[in-house]
Amino acid sequence: MEDVRFELLELIAEGEQVLARARLGGRGVSSGLEADLEAVTMFTLEGGKVVRMRPYPDLESARKALG
C-alpha cells in the first residue's frame, strides 16, 4: 500500500476502556486500486496506560464486547 491514510472518526470512553473508530485508506502499489475501510479498536487502560488493544470489524461488535 502507498498513500496510506488514517482518520480518527470517534473516541468513546467506557470506564477503563476506549473504543476508537477510524477510517483507513490507501492505494495498492502494483494495482493502483483504492482501499477504504472502517475499523474499531478497543483499548484497555490501566493506570492511564494502554495495556491491551483488540480490533473489531464494527462498532456494534466492539460495544457487545464491552458487556
N, C-alpha and C positions, 0 to 999 in steps of 0.2 A: 504494500500500500504506500502511496505517496499522497501528499496534500492532506494528511490526516488532521481531522478537526474534532474537538471535544467541546461540547457546550453543556454546562450545568444548567438544568431546567428548574430544579426544585430540591430543597432540603427539607425533610420532615423529621423533627426531633420527637422521639418517643422514649423518655427516660434515658437509659444508658445506651440507647440505640438511635442511629440516624439513618434514614433512608435517603439516598442520593439518586435522583432521577436525572439521567443525562442522555444527550444525543451524540452519537459517534458517527463520523463520516470520513470518507476518503475516496481515492481513486486507485484502481489496480494499475500497477506499473506496466505490465505487459498488455493487459486487455483494454485499459483506459476506461473500464466500466466504473460508474459511481456506486458507492455503497453508502447506505444511510440506515442506522438502526437506533432504537431507543433501548436503554438498559437501566436497570435499577440495582444498586449495590447497598447492602445493609452493613453499616459499620457499627461494631460493638466497642464501647468505650469503657475503660477502667482507669480511674484516677486521671481523667482528662486526656488519656492517650488511646489511640486505636489499637485494639488487641486482636480483632478479627474482622475480616471482610468476606461477605458472602454475596455472590452475584445472583440475580433473579431475572427472569425473562420479561417481567412486567410488574407494575405497581401492585396489582391485586395479589399476586403470588407473594410478594415481599410483605404486604400487610397481613396476610394469613400466617406467615411465619412469625410475626410479632406476637401472635396469640391473642 
